Amino acid sequence: MYNPTIDVIDHSDLSEIILPDERLIWSGHPEYGQKFFQPVGAERLLHLCLLLGALAMWSTIPFIEARGNLGRVDAYVTYTVVTIVFLGISFGTAAQRQYVLQNLAYFLSNKRSIICRRGRNWRLGNRIYVISCPHSAAYPYEMIESRPYPSLQIGVLLSEDQVQPFGLGLAHPGQPVLWGRITAPIVFEYIADAKELLEAIRNCAQENTSYSENSGLNL
């Protein structure tokens, strides 16, 4: 398996992403999750837990004695503050997921699978982080079931810290909790035609392997 490479460019020029000897086959972006009210994956569970927690908390109001150690006025104040905190967590989670997915672009050439991530560096300058994975007949490409569209794993990074524009990288709250703990998967997320892309990648990998072998025989 070829190791992914990461390049950083300061403007979105396709000629700097697709090499002269490559042929662009497909381009796209996450087809779900780019809007604020489009929760994905583990994010849905977080929103649900926060909602149920708030409802369970407010449902105790009738059982609080008006003149007890914790009066109803105190309960209203406390519960309101906690609810605002819950809303802040929910809002921040959705905003982070939207920010990450809105700044992703995917490209498939006859030689590589490419993810472009727009972000700011530590100097707050806009940069394009280009993660490219050469096609490999030996790499175990994986379809990841996700709603409403599946995702396609095209490679893996040793650490998610390898791509961290402004501290966010490729990770977002919709991914599984243990995502990226050991290695960080490189994924085309929420792609409607993920199965067709997988077949295209495998065909390209086989063609590149055959070409390399034939070139070696002709030497």
VENHU-V159660 format. One record per residue. N is the residue number from 1. RES is the residue in three letters. SS is DSSP state (A for helix, B for strand, O for the rest). PSI is psi in whole degrees, 0 to 359 (999 if undefined). NEAR is the number of other ideal C-beta (glycine too) atoms within 8 Angstrom. Layout:
BEGIN
n: (N N)
res: (RES RES)
ss: (SS SS)
psi: (PSI PSI)
near: (NEAR NEAR)
END
This chain:
BEGIN
n: (1 2 3 4 5 6 7 8 9 10 11 12 13 14 15 16 17 18 19 20 21 22 23 24 25 26 27 28 29 30 31 32 33 34 35 36 37 38 39 40 41 42 43 44 45 46 47 48 49 50 51 52 53 54 55 56 57 58 59 60 61 62 63 64 65 66 67 68 69 70 71 72 73 74 75 76 77 78 79 80 81 82 83 84 85 86 87 88 89 90 91 92 93 94 95 96 97 98 99 100 101 102 103 104 105 106 107 108 109 110 111 112 113 114 115 116 117 118 119 120 121 122 123 124 125 126 127 128 129 130 131 132 133 134 135 136 137 138 139 140 141 142 143 144 145 146 147 148 149 150 151 152 153 154 155 156 157 158 159 160 161 162 163 164 165 166 167 168 169 170 171 172 173 174 175 176 177 178 179 180 181 182 183 184 185 186 187 188 189 190 191 192 193 194 195 196 197 198 199 200 201 202 203 204 205 206 207 208 209 210 211 212 213 214 215 216 217 218 219)
res: (MET TYR ASN PRO THR ILE ASP VAL ILE ASP HIS SER ASP LEU SER GLU ILE ILE LEU PRO ASP GLU ARG LEU ILE TRP SER GLY HIS PRO GLU TYR GLY GLN LYS PHE PHE GLN PRO VAL GLY ALA GLU ARG LEU LEU HIS LEU CYS LEU LEU LEU GLY ALA LEU ALA MET TRP SER THR ILE PRO PHE ILE GLU ALA ARG GLY ASN LEU GLY ARG VAL ASP ALA TYR VAL THR TYR THR VAL VAL THR ILE VAL PHE LEU GLY ILE SER PHE GLY THR ALA ALA GLN ARG GLN TYR VAL LEU GLN ASN LEU ALA TYR PHE LEU SER ASN LYS ARG SER ILE ILE CYS ARG ARG GLY ARG ASN TRP ARG LEU GLY ASN ARG ILE TYR VAL ILE SER CYS PRO HIS SER ALA ALA TYR PRO TYR GLU MET ILE GLU SER ARG PRO TYR PRO SER LEU GLN ILE GLY VAL LEU LEU SER GLU ASP GLN VAL GLN PRO PHE GLY LEU GLY LEU ALA HIS PRO GLY GLN PRO VAL LEU TRP GLY ARG ILE THR ALA PRO ILE VAL PHE GLU TYR ILE ALA ASP ALA LYS GLU LEU LEU GLU ALA ILE ARG ASN CYS ALA GLN GLU ASN THR SER TYR SER GLU ASN SER GLY LEU ASN LEU)
ss: (O O O O B B B B B O O O O A A A A O O O O O O B B B B B O O O O O O O O O O O O O A A A A A A A A A A A A A A A A A O O A A A O O O O O O O O A A A A A A A A A A A A A A A A A A A A A A A A A A A A A A A O B B B B B B O O B B B B B B B B B O O O O O B B B B B B B B B O O O O O O O B B B O O O O O O B B B B B B B O O A A A O O A A A O O O O O O O O O O O O O O O O B B B B B O O O O O A A A A A A A A A A A A A A A A A A A A A A A A A O)
psi: (135 141 141 151 152 123 152 124 159 2 154 79 115 331 340 349 312 122 157 329 13 158 122 125 321 149 151 195 170 127 6 148 354 344 155 317 47 67 146 153 229 340 322 316 321 313 319 316 319 320 313 322 318 318 317 322 311 336 348 354 314 340 0 126 137 329 22 184 324 96 172 326 316 320 317 315 312 313 325 316 315 320 320 321 316 315 322 318 315 316 314 322 312 321 320 316 315 318 315 310 330 339 23 141 141 142 143 119 179 353 333 156 132 134 130 127 114 135 177 142 187 344 7 22 138 132 156 117 116 112 113 135 105 141 137 127 341 343 133 79 144 133 126 117 123 158 144 351 150 167 159 118 127 354 188 141 150 330 143 344 349 335 95 62 120 29 10 322 220 351 147 165 344 345 158 155 320 7 123 7 320 301 159 112 145 119 137 108 137 63 123 322 41 323 318 322 321 317 320 318 316 320 317 320 318 319 318 322 316 320 318 319 317 322 323 324 331 352 999)
near: (5 7 4 11 6 10 7 9 11 7 6 7 7 7 5 6 11 9 6 3 4 10 5 10 8 9 7 8 8 10 8 9 13 9 6 6 5 9 10 12 9 10 13 10 7 12 12 8 8 11 8 8 9 11 8 8 10 9 7 9 10 5 4 11 5 6 4 7 3 7 11 8 6 8 12 9 8 9 11 8 8 10 11 8 8 11 8 8 10 11 8 8 12 13 9 11 15 13 10 12 14 7 8 14 9 14 13 13 12 8 10 10 14 14 15 14 13 12 12 9 10 4 5 6 7 7 12 13 13 12 16 12 13 7 11 8 9 4 10 3 10 6 11 9 4 10 5 4 11 11 13 14 12 11 11 9 13 6 8 11 6 10 12 9 13 9 5 11 13 13 10 11 9 11 9 6 4 5 9 11 4 3 8 14 10 14 10 12 10 13 15 5 6 13 8 7 13 11 8 11 13 10 8 12 12 9 9 12 9 8 8 8 8 8 8 7 6 5 4)
END
